[in-house]
Amino acid sequence: MLAAGQRVRVKLDWPETRGPCHIRTPHYLRGRTGVVERHLGRFHNPEDLAFARAAAVLDLYHVRFDQPAIWGEGASGDAIVVEIFETWLEAA
């Protein structure tokens, strides 16, 4: 399990190029680095549930990203907080 304060990177992956899929991770965050805010619990993977497939239970996190780095606007300290499943995160 990831710890609050841990720096993580959203995987730079594009599964939609490999066929039909359901993705909950925003495309604009792929390859970006953020910080784990907190663990939200364990839930069945909606990327599988969307296709009625057996779904693994995965850890879900709030991850904070520096807003100016993502959008090119905003003040220092502005942030974006997004729910991201563990399968999309790697150590930064």
Residue pairs with C-beta under 8 A, 6 or more apart in sequence:
1 39
1 59
2 8
2 36
2 39
2 59
2 61
2 86
2 89
3 36
4 36
4 37
4 38
4 39
5 35
5 36
6 35
6 36
6 91
7 33
7 34
7 35
7 91
7 92
8 33
8 34
8 35
8 36
8 63
8 89
8 90
8 91
8 92
9 31
9 32
9 33
9 34
9 89
9 90
9 91
9 92
10 25
10 29
10 30
10 31
10 32
10 33
10 34
10 63
10 84
10 88
10 89
11 30
11 31
11 88
11 89
11 90
12 30
12 31
13 30
13 88
14 30
15 21
15 23
16 23
20 51
21 47
22 46
22 47
22 50
22 51
23 47
24 46
24 47
24 83
24 84
24 85
25 82
25 84
25 85
25 88
26 82
28 70
29 65
29 70
29 82
29 84
32 65
32 69
32 70
33 65
33 92
34 63
34 64
34 65
34 66
34 82
35 63
35 64
36 61
36 62
36 63
36 64
37 61
37 62
37 63
37 64
37 81
38 61
38 62
39 59
39 60
39 61
40 60
40 61
40 62
40 83
41 59
41 60
42 57
42 58
42 59
42 60
43 57
43 58
43 60
43 85
44 55
44 56
44 57
44 58
45 55
45 56
45 57
45 58
45 85
45 87
46 55
47 55
47 85
48 54
48 55
48 56
49 55
58 85
58 86
58 87
59 85
59 86
60 83
60 84
60 85
60 86
61 83
61 84
61 85
61 86
61 89
62 81
62 82
62 83
63 81
63 82
63 83
63 84
63 89
64 79
64 80
64 81
65 79
65 80
65 81
65 82
66 78
66 79
67 73
67 74
67 78
67 79
67 80
68 74
68 75
68 76
68 78
70 80
71 80
